[in-house]
Amino acid sequence: MLSFENTEIAFSSKSDKDLKRAQFLFKMISSNLLVNSGKYLSRFAMKAHLPVAWAVKPTIYRHFVGGETIEECMPNVRVIEKHNVKAILDYSIEGTETLEEINSAMEETLKTVFNAAKDENIPFAVFKPTAFTLETVLEKVRAGEKLSESEKMEANNFRQRVTKLCQTAFDNGVPILIDAEDVAYQNFIDEVVDANMEKFNKEKAIVFNTYQMYRVDRLEVLEKAYNRAVEKGYYLGAKFVRGAYMEKERARAAEGGYADPIHPDKDSTDRAYNAALKFCIERIDRISIFNGTHNEYSSRYMTELMAEHGIKKDDKRCWFSQLYGMSDHISFNLANEGYNVAKYMPFGPVRSVLPYLIRRTEENTSISGQTGRELGLILKEMERRKNGK
Ligand SMILES: Cc1cc2nc3c(=O)[nH]c(=O)nc-3n(C[C@H](O)[C@H](O)[C@H](O)COP(=O)(O)OP(=O)(O)OC[C@H]3O[C@@H](n4cnc5c(N)ncnc54)[C@H](O)[C@@H]3O)c2cc1C
């Protein structure tokens, strides 16, 4: 019987010392004041080129990030694989501003594909598409401005870079996830990703697009993507998330005077998310599903759908995923039951990973003084260990 309540399984990879460190961290994070001042201080420190690593590295970075390099992540991969939990190494740089930065991101991401190819406990590669073109070009696309000839060429280079990553993934037999970010760039990214699915997903899903289900139009887009896959004879790779940029999207819509692209409330996002899972499980012959969520209901719901449709727990077309350092109660309990589970393990230099870390702290800040979800689970497990139960 699947239960997310079992903290013994959830924290089986954590020593008492690890738990104590995590408890301290989530206690700090749960303070609104601390998170807000920390956020501004770290942004200021980044802009002023002040060192932030000394404060961040041994604390929050260590909890949520695998390391600065692939090699540094590997001992962490080895720890979780003992519990049947796999890892996806995610080179987490955001907002590349020069061609040099793009080339270096390309090189590092290609390395993650080669690394995954030789490690059975790294089942996917992943990248953020916005790392592969200039921020200036993306900004123009976002603002709906006309691109100059050289910018058009750069947009074309983006297409080629994404295709190169997908081709390398295909050649090495490593499925590759393409993250989703701002609504404004997504049409262009969808078009490039769909073309790559058509090219590389003829025998199975290698290229996966991401559907942010907080967007009102995504169920329709998913259905169209499925119809296209059927019509053109390829497999659809579908990664689902609710979406991480709600406030930013709402603010942009208000500012730009266009309709809010996000569902009006959490319930409608939840309904759309679960409907997408159902849609895909019912069409599992054509779709591979990557369920990226910390939501217990959506994780359990997929297990129920799988059972209903006679899909084996370890069917390679069905994956569950949570972020490294979060929701181990879901990951480790699912893995213990025999489901396919992989943690997103970000890596990269401290400065580059800061925006990612700021998002994680914001997510874990307590709402009106309640003990956060993570902290509550850590305290429960500490209590259990103390009582020797
Ligand atoms: C493995 C993995 C990969 C991820 N990759 C991406 C990615 O590529 N792109 C990306 O954008 N995010 C990504 N995320 C983050 C994700 O989008 C969510 O922000 C995060 O996981 C929280 O949502 P949840 O489903 O886990 O949990 P929940 O706590 O159930 O849901 C919280 C989410 O619900 C939505 N929501 C909350 N309040 C409202 C409201 N009032 N109205 C409408 N919607 C609301 C928001 O999307 C919010 O993030 C990823 C997460 C995981 C676990």
The ligand as an SDF file (V2000), in Angstrom:
LIG
                    3D

 53 58  0  0  0  0  0  0  0  0999 V2000
   10.9490   17.5490  -11.3240 C   0  0  0  0  0  0  0  0  0  0  0  0
   10.4380   18.9420  -11.4810 C   0  0  0  0  0  0  0  0  0  0  0  0
   10.7300   19.6670  -12.6230 C   0  0  0  0  0  0  0  0  0  0  0  0
   10.2630   20.9700  -12.7610 C   0  0  0  0  0  0  0  0  0  0  0  0
   10.4750   21.6570  -13.9410 N   0  0  0  0  0  0  0  0  0  0  0  0
    9.8640   22.8450  -14.1450 C   0  0  0  0  0  0  0  0  0  0  0  0
    9.8880   23.4780  -15.4330 C   0  0  0  0  0  0  0  0  0  0  0  0
   10.4830   22.9940  -16.3920 O   0  0  0  0  0  0  0  0  0  0  0  0
    9.2300   24.6630  -15.5720 N   0  0  0  0  0  0  0  0  0  0  0  0
    8.5230   25.2320  -14.5270 C   0  0  0  0  0  0  0  0  0  0  0  0
    7.9010   26.2830  -14.7260 O   0  0  0  0  0  0  0  0  0  0  0  0
    8.4920   24.6590  -13.3260 N   0  0  0  0  0  0  0  0  0  0  0  0
    9.1290   23.4840  -13.1050 C   0  0  0  0  0  0  0  0  0  0  0  0
    9.0380   22.8720  -11.8710 N   0  0  0  0  0  0  0  0  0  0  0  0
    8.3890   23.5900  -10.7320 C   0  0  0  0  0  0  0  0  0  0  0  0
    6.8750   23.4180  -10.7760 C   0  0  0  0  0  0  0  0  0  0  0  0
    6.3540   24.1090  -11.8750 O   0  0  0  0  0  0  0  0  0  0  0  0
    6.1640   23.9480   -9.5170 C   0  0  0  0  0  0  0  0  0  0  0  0
    6.4690   25.2920   -9.3090 O   0  0  0  0  0  0  0  0  0  0  0  0
    6.4650   23.2450   -8.2560 C   0  0  0  0  0  0  0  0  0  0  0  0
    6.7500   21.9030   -8.4630 O   0  0  0  0  0  0  0  0  0  0  0  0
    5.2530   23.3590   -7.3160 C   0  0  0  0  0  0  0  0  0  0  0  0
    4.1110   22.7240   -7.8550 O   0  0  0  0  0  0  0  0  0  0  0  0
    3.6620   21.2560   -7.3770 P   0  0  0  0  0  0  0  0  0  0  0  0
    2.8800   20.5850   -8.4280 O   0  0  0  0  0  0  0  0  0  0  0  0
    4.8750   20.5580   -6.9590 O   0  0  0  0  0  0  0  0  0  0  0  0
    2.8470   21.4780   -6.0420 O   0  0  0  0  0  0  0  0  0  0  0  0
    1.6240   22.2870   -5.4950 P   0  0  0  0  0  0  0  0  0  0  0  0
    2.1360   22.8320   -4.1970 O   0  0  0  0  0  0  0  0  0  0  0  0
    0.4220   21.4330   -5.4520 O   0  0  0  0  0  0  0  0  0  0  0  0
    1.3070   23.4630   -6.4690 O   0  0  0  0  0  0  0  0  0  0  0  0
    1.8650   24.7280   -6.4140 C   0  0  0  0  0  0  0  0  0  0  0  0
    1.7230   25.2980   -7.8060 C   0  0  0  0  0  0  0  0  0  0  0  0
    0.3120   25.4610   -8.1110 O   0  0  0  0  0  0  0  0  0  0  0  0
    0.1370   26.6000   -8.9320 C   0  0  0  0  0  0  0  0  0  0  0  0
   -0.6840   27.5820   -8.1940 N   0  0  0  0  0  0  0  0  0  0  0  0
   -0.5410   27.9520   -6.8960 C   0  0  0  0  0  0  0  0  0  0  0  0
   -1.4410   28.9060   -6.5590 N   0  0  0  0  0  0  0  0  0  0  0  0
   -2.1860   29.1280   -7.6820 C   0  0  0  0  0  0  0  0  0  0  0  0
   -3.2730   30.0280   -7.9820 C   0  0  0  0  0  0  0  0  0  0  0  0
   -3.7650   30.8670   -7.0610 N   0  0  0  0  0  0  0  0  0  0  0  0
   -3.7720   30.0190   -9.2230 N   0  0  0  0  0  0  0  0  0  0  0  0
   -3.2980   29.1800  -10.1840 C   0  0  0  0  0  0  0  0  0  0  0  0
   -2.2730   28.3020   -9.9520 N   0  0  0  0  0  0  0  0  0  0  0  0
   -1.7240   28.2860   -8.7210 C   0  0  0  0  0  0  0  0  0  0  0  0
    1.5270   27.1610   -9.1950 C   0  0  0  0  0  0  0  0  0  0  0  0
    1.9850   26.5850  -10.3950 O   0  0  0  0  0  0  0  0  0  0  0  0
    2.3370   26.6590   -8.0020 C   0  0  0  0  0  0  0  0  0  0  0  0
    3.7300   26.5470   -8.3050 O   0  0  0  0  0  0  0  0  0  0  0  0
    9.5060   21.5730  -11.7200 C   0  0  0  0  0  0  0  0  0  0  0  0
    9.2090   20.8360  -10.5590 C   0  0  0  0  0  0  0  0  0  0  0  0
    9.6580   19.5380  -10.4290 C   0  0  0  0  0  0  0  0  0  0  0  0
    9.3010   18.7810   -9.1960 C   0  0  0  0  0  0  0  0  0  0  0  0
  1  2  1  0
  2  3  1  0
  2 52  2  0
  3  4  2  0
  4  5  1  0
  4 50  1  0
  5  6  2  0
  6  7  1  0
  6 13  1  0
  7  8  2  0
  7  9  1  0
  9 10  1  0
 10 11  2  0
 10 12  1  0
 12 13  2  0
 13 14  1  0
 14 15  1  0
 14 50  1  0
 15 16  1  0
 16 17  1  0
 16 18  1  0
 18 19  1  0
 18 20  1  0
 20 21  1  0
 20 22  1  0
 22 23  1  0
 23 24  1  0
 24 25  2  0
 24 26  1  0
 24 27  1  0
 27 28  1  0
 28 29  2  0
 28 30  1  0
 28 31  1  0
 31 32  1  0
 32 33  1  0
 33 34  1  0
 33 48  1  0
 34 35  1  0
 35 36  1  0
 35 46  1  0
 36 37  1  0
 36 45  1  0
 37 38  2  0
 38 39  1  0
 39 40  1  0
 39 45  2  0
 40 41  1  0
 40 42  2  0
 42 43  1  0
 43 44  2  0
 44 45  1  0
 46 47  1  0
 46 48  1  0
 48 49  1  0
 50 51  2  0
 51 52  1  0
 52 53  1  0
M  END
$$$$
